[in-house]
Amino acid sequence: MASEKPASRIWYMGNAEFDEGRWELRVAGERRAVESKPLALLHALLCHAGEAVTKAELLEAVWPGVMVVEGSLTTAVSKLRAALGEQGRTIVEAVHGIGYRLGVPCNVRITSDRERFATSLNAGDAVPNRPQWVLERQIGGASASDVWIARHEKTREQRVFKFADTASRLLALRRETDFARVLGERPDGSARARRWRPV
């Protein structure tokens, strides 16, 4: 069976665009630093453009398989609107008693395999959205994801970072993280001693 190669799309709405392959939001051509949860929220709204998406559907899309309070969704909406700037409330529109919807028309362009983004990280670069961490060396990778060792500039602590270039691979990394957290907790909620640590 041939391996799945997810399509990578670029969504355009108002003066903003969301690059699904890079998992990146740009407003008026400028890249905005946004956490992964608000971006996952935007992705869910874009995938249902023109429809009202319930709060329950959004919670499942943004935090799959994880129980979270509704306040987490409200926080993600606020952060996304702030990143979108003046058009934030227009783009992410509240639907009273239901949830949210994309409040502006959107267009989408599907990129070809040749156009697909492959992470272009280099030793010495700051970890995206974590400027205090500096990439030291790549310890693994594939055509669409990379695993790196990074060092904290002040504490000199080392940590492993994984990167993905498509929404589906990012979702797989999220599930891996959630699974690791479950394995790392005892039934009483206390943390088990970890049997691994970054090299």
Secondary structure as GFF3:
##gff-version 3
##sequence-region A 1 199
A	DSSP	beta_strand	8	13	.	.	.	ID=ss1
A	DSSP	beta_strand	16	19	.	.	.	ID=ss2
A	DSSP	beta_strand	24	27	.	.	.	ID=ss3
A	DSSP	beta_strand	30	32	.	.	.	ID=ss4
A	DSSP	alpha_helix	36	47	.	.	.	ID=ss5
A	DSSP	beta_strand	53	54	.	.	.	ID=ss6
A	DSSP	alpha_helix	55	62	.	.	.	ID=ss7
A	DSSP	alpha_helix	70	84	.	.	.	ID=ss8
A	DSSP	three_ten_helix	85	87	.	.	.	ID=ss9
A	DSSP	alpha_helix	88	91	.	.	.	ID=ss10
A	DSSP	beta_strand	92	95	.	.	.	ID=ss11
A	DSSP	beta_strand	99	102	.	.	.	ID=ss12
A	DSSP	beta_strand	106	111	.	.	.	ID=ss13
A	DSSP	beta_strand	126	127	.	.	.	ID=ss14
A	DSSP	beta_strand	130	141	.	.	.	ID=ss15
A	DSSP	beta_strand	145	152	.	.	.	ID=ss16
A	DSSP	beta_strand	158	164	.	.	.	ID=ss17
A	DSSP	alpha_helix	167	183	.	.	.	ID=ss18
###
